[in-house]
Amino acid sequence: MKTRITELFGIQHPIVQGGMHHVGLAGLAAAVSNAGGLGMITALTLGSPAGLREEIVRCKGMTDKPFGVNLTFLPSVNPPDYPGFVKAIIEEGIRIVETAGNNPQDWMPLLKDAGVKVIHKCTSVRHALKAQAIGCDAVSVDGFECGGHPGEDDIPNFILLPRAAEELSIPFIASGGMADARSLVAALALGADGINMGTRFIATKEAPVHDNVKQTLVEASELDTRLVLRPLRNTERVLNNAAVQRLLEKERNLGADITFADVAPEVAGIYPRVMKQGDVAAGAWSCGMVAGLINDVPSVAELIDRIMSEAKELIADRLNRLAEVRVDAGEVVFSGN
């Protein structure tokens, strides 16, 4: 299946693994790339440029296929060593970078001069157009359904993707609610050139997280996520649990007066406890509505092979049959089921 995304990144299937804190490590990224998709190492999880270099080298030892690095630019009193991370990416020969968070414009000249292709995560058409204007090669369009940060506009993908298709000239992938062949075929029909999966890849054998996390995703439904940190305009979709309920109660009680310090017990330093130790009730951790479509924990290769084979069946069988029409007495008659 060739799309503008497979051609741009030199991959077999139009499936990209999203950057995820304490999940996007070499083992998962290599598994996705080896299965024909595009794996991503999450830079900030590694803590330092040296740590990122080590993880890139480790990933190179596990795959000879293209993989990328996710680099999220966050506002911070003590920002990460972004110059060091960008230098590590370039010097280690990475040719695909997924940027997220703040506008990556300041880093584009360095990345583009090094021949790096940049895909930027966007939660609105206006942000996607800005990414296109500053020279990004592609964008990831994140709908309201997505885990993590869906932005503040609350536009679901059934509206956001066609709007992106109307406005953008560069390739884009659909993120949020993507889990299976139906997701892929629907995203392509709505104008996307592929899909980005985050939460779904957590529930795979190669994901470097505790089994409690994987089982929690299998057991969760589409009703089990909540939006937190909205009063701080840093909205995040997370899996519902007792800690999230405490956080939401603080938001209701404090209203506009709430500060990060008020919610820190439920959000600061949570990911190692959840992902490594399996304490899924430790606090708020990102999870998409797509949890309702997760029913098993396959290997990455099994998952991607299943998506691609079922997608081809959907296109060749159901959609083609629906498209068989005839004109009968001046009326269009669909002969498919």
C-alpha positions in Angstrom: 0.0 0.0 0.0 1.8 3.1 -1.3 0.8 6.6 0.0 2.6 9.9 0.2 3.7 8.9 3.7 5.3 5.5 2.7 7.1 7.3 -0.1 8.3 10.1 2.1 9.7 8.0 4.8 10.7 4.9 2.8 8.5 2.5 4.7 6.3 -0.4 3.6 3.1 0.4 5.5 1.4 3.7 6.3 1.6 3.1 10.0 3.6 5.3 12.4 4.2 4.7 16.1 3.7 7.8 18.1 6.2 9.1 20.6 5.2 8.0 24.1 6.9 8.8 27.4 8.6 5.7 28.9 7.2 3.6 26.0 9.0 4.8 22.8 12.3 3.0 23.4 14.5 1.1 21.0 12.8 -2.3 21.4 9.3 -1.0 20.4 10.6 1.3 17.7 12.7 -1.4 16.1 9.7 -3.9 16.2 7.5 -1.4 14.4 10.1 -0.6 11.8 10.9 -4.3 11.2 7.2 -4.9 10.7 7.1 -2.3 7.9 5.9 0.7 9.9 7.8 3.7 11.3 9.1 3.3 14.8 9.9 6.3 17.0 12.3 6.7 20.0 11.0 9.3 22.5 14.0 11.6 23.2 12.9 13.2 26.5 12.4 9.8 28.1 16.1 9.2 27.8 16.9 12.2 30.0 20.0 13.5 28.1 21.5 13.7 24.7 24.0 11.0 25.7 21.1 8.7 26.7 19.4 9.4 23.4 22.6 8.5 21.5 22.9 5.2 23.3 19.2 4.4 22.5 19.7 5.2 18.9 22.7 3.0 18.7 20.8 0.2 20.4 17.9 0.6 17.9 20.3 0.5 15.0 21.5 -2.9 16.3 17.9 -4.2 16.2 16.8 -2.9 12.8 18.1 -1.8 9.4 14.8 -0.2 8.5 14.0 3.5 8.9 13.1 4.8 12.3 12.8 8.3 13.8 13.0 10.3 17.0 10.2 12.1 18.7 11.3 15.4 20.2 8.8 17.4 22.2 9.4 21.1 22.9 7.9 22.0 26.2 7.8 25.3 28.1 9.9 24.9 31.2 11.7 26.8 33.9 14.6 24.4 33.4 14.3 23.3 29.8 15.9 20.1 28.5 19.2 20.3 26.6 17.4 20.8 23.2 20.6 21.9 21.4 22.2 18.7 22.6 19.3 16.5 21.6 19.2 18.0 18.1 22.9 17.6 17.7 22.7 13.9 18.8 19.9 13.3 16.3 21.9 14.8 13.4 25.2 13.3 14.3 23.7 9.8 14.8 22.3 10.0 11.3 18.6 10.1 12.1 16.7 11.3 9.1 13.2 11.4 10.5 12.1 13.5 13.4 8.6 13.9 14.9 8.3 17.2 16.7 5.5 18.1 19.2 4.6 20.7 21.7 5.8 24.2 20.9 6.5 25.5 17.3 9.8 23.8 16.1 10.6 26.7 13.8 13.8 27.7 15.6 15.2 24.2 15.0 14.1 23.7 11.4 17.2 25.2 9.7 19.5 22.8 11.6 17.3 19.8 10.9 16.7 20.6 7.2 20.3 21.4 6.5 21.1 17.9 7.8 18.6 16.3 5.5 16.1 15.4 8.3 12.5 15.0 7.4 10.2 16.6 10.0 6.7 15.6 10.9 5.0 17.9 13.4 2.1 16.9 15.7 -0.9 19.3 15.3 -4.3 19.4 17.0 -5.9 22.0 14.6 -5.9 22.9 11.0 -4.4 26.3 11.7 -1.4 24.7 13.5 -1.0 22.3 10.6 -0.9 25.1 8.2 1.7 26.9 10.3 3.8 23.7 10.3 3.5 23.5 6.5 4.5 27.2 6.2 7.7 26.7 8.2 8.8 23.8 6.1 7.7 20.6 7.9 7.5 17.7 5.4 4.4 16.2 7.0 2.1 16.6 9.9 0.3 14.3 12.4 -3.3 15.6 12.8 -4.4 14.7 16.3 -8.2 14.5 16.9 -10.1 15.0 20.1 -10.1 11.2 20.7 -6.3 11.0 21.1 -4.5 10.1 24.3 -2.2 12.7 25.7 -2.7 16.3 24.6 -5.7 16.8 22.2 -5.5 20.6 22.2 -8.3 23.0 23.3 -10.6 22.9 20.2 -12.2 19.5 20.8 -12.6 18.6 17.1 -13.0 14.9 16.5 -11.2 13.2 13.5 -14.4 12.8 11.4 -14.3 16.6 11.0 -10.6 17.4 11.5 -9.2 15.0 8.9 -11.4 16.2 6.0 -10.7 19.8 7.0 -6.9 19.1 6.9 -7.3 17.4 3.5 -9.0 20.6 2.2 -6.3 22.9 3.4 -2.9 21.1 3.4 -0.7 20.3 0.5 1.8 18.3 2.5 1.1 14.7 3.5 -0.5 14.1 6.9 -1.3 11.1 9.1 -4.4 10.6 11.4 -3.8 10.3 15.1 -6.4 9.6 17.8 -8.8 6.6 17.7 -6.5 4.5 15.4 -6.4 0.8 16.3 -7.2 -1.5 13.4 -7.9 -2.0 9.7 -11.1 0.0 9.9 -9.2 2.9 11.4 -6.7 2.9 8.5 -9.3 2.6 5.7 -11.4 5.3 7.3 -8.4 7.6 7.7 -7.4 7.1 4.1 -11.0 7.8 3.0 -11.0 11.0 5.0 -7.9 12.3 3.2 -5.0 11.1 5.4 -2.0 9.4 4.0 -1.6 7.0 7.0 -2.2 6.5 10.7 -0.4 7.2 13.9 -1.0 4.7 16.8 0.1 5.4 20.3 -2.2 3.7 22.9 -2.6 0.7 20.7 1.1 0.0 20.5 1.3 0.1 24.3 -0.7 -3.1 24.3 1.8 -5.2 22.4 4.3 -7.7 23.5 7.3 -5.5 22.6 6.1 -2.4 24.5 8.5 -1.9 27.4 5.8 -1.5 30.0 4.5 -3.5 32.9 1.9 -6.2 32.1 -0.5 -4.4 34.4 -0.6 -1.5 32.0 -1.3 -3.8 29.0 -4.0 -5.6 30.8 -5.6 -2.4 32.0 -5.9 -1.3 28.4 -7.5 -4.6 27.4 -10.1 -4.2 30.1 -10.8 -0.5 29.6 -13.7 0.7 27.4 -14.1 3.9 25.3 -15.8 5.4 28.4 -12.8 5.1 30.6 -10.8 8.2 29.8 -11.0 11.7 31.2 -9.7 15.2 30.3 -7.5 16.8 33.0 -5.5 20.0 33.3 -8.0 22.0 31.2 -8.1 25.0 33.6 -4.3 25.2 33.0 -4.8 25.1 29.2 -2.7 21.9 29.1 -5.5 19.5 28.5 -4.5 15.8 28.6 -6.6 12.7 27.9 -5.8 10.1 30.6 -7.1 6.8 31.8 -9.7 7.3 34.6 -8.7 6.1 38.1 -9.0 7.3 41.7 -6.1 9.7 41.4 -7.7 11.3 38.3 -10.9 11.7 40.2 -9.0 13.5 42.9 -7.4 15.8 40.3 -10.7 16.6 38.8 -12.2 17.4 42.2 -9.3 19.9 42.7 -10.1 21.5 39.4 -13.7 21.9 40.3 -13.0 23.3 43.7 -10.2 25.7 42.8 -11.4 26.8 39.4 -9.4 29.5 37.8 -7.1 29.8 40.8 -5.6 26.3 40.3 -1.9 26.0 39.8 0.4 23.2 38.7 1.6 22.8 42.3 -2.0 21.9 43.3 -2.1 19.0 40.8 1.5 17.9 41.0 0.8 14.9 43.3 -1.4 13.4 40.6 0.8 14.2 37.6 4.5 14.8 38.5 6.8 11.8 38.2 4.0 9.4 37.5 5.1 7.6 34.4 8.0 5.5 35.9 5.6 4.3 38.6 3.0 3.4 36.0 5.0 2.0 33.1 7.8 0.3 35.0 6.3 -0.6 38.3 2.8 -1.3 37.1 1.0 0.9 39.6 -1.7 1.9 37.2 -3.6 3.9 39.9 -0.5 6.1 40.7 -1.8 9.1 38.9 -2.8 10.5 35.5 -1.3 8.8 32.5 -2.1 9.3 28.9 -4.6 7.0 27.2 -6.8 7.4 24.2 -10.5 6.5 23.7 -9.1 3.8 21.4 -8.8 1.7 24.5 -12.3 0.6 23.8 -11.0 -1.1 20.6 -8.1 -3.0 22.3 -8.9 -6.6 23.1 -5.6 -8.4 23.0 -1.8 -8.0 23.4 -0.3 -9.2 20.1 3.2 -8.8 18.9 3.9 -5.7 16.9 4.3 -7.8 13.7 1.0 -9.6 14.3 -0.8 -6.3 14.9 0.6 -4.6 11.8 0.1 -7.7 9.6 -3.5 -8.0 10.8 -4.2 -4.3 10.1 -2.8 -4.5 6.6 -4.4 -7.8 5.6 -7.8 -6.8 6.9 -7.5 -3.3 5.3 -7.0 -4.9 1.9 -10.0 -7.1 2.5 -12.1 -4.2 3.5 -11.1 -2.3 0.4 -11.3 -5.2 -2.0 -14.4 -6.8 -0.6 -16.8 -4.6 1.2 -16.0 -1.2 -0.4 -15.8 -2.6 -3.9 -19.1 -4.4 -3.4 -20.7 -1.2 -2.1 -19.4 0.6 -5.2 -21.0 -1.8 -7.7 -23.9 0.3 -9.0 -26.2 0.3 -11.9 -28.6 2.8 -13.3 -32.2 1.5 -13.2 -35.0 3.6 -14.6 -32.9 6.7 -14.0 -32.1 5.8 -10.4 -28.7 4.8 -9.0 -29.0 1.3 -7.4 -26.3 -0.1 -5.1 -25.9 -3.8 -5.7 -23.6 -4.4 -2.7 -24.7 -5.6 0.7 
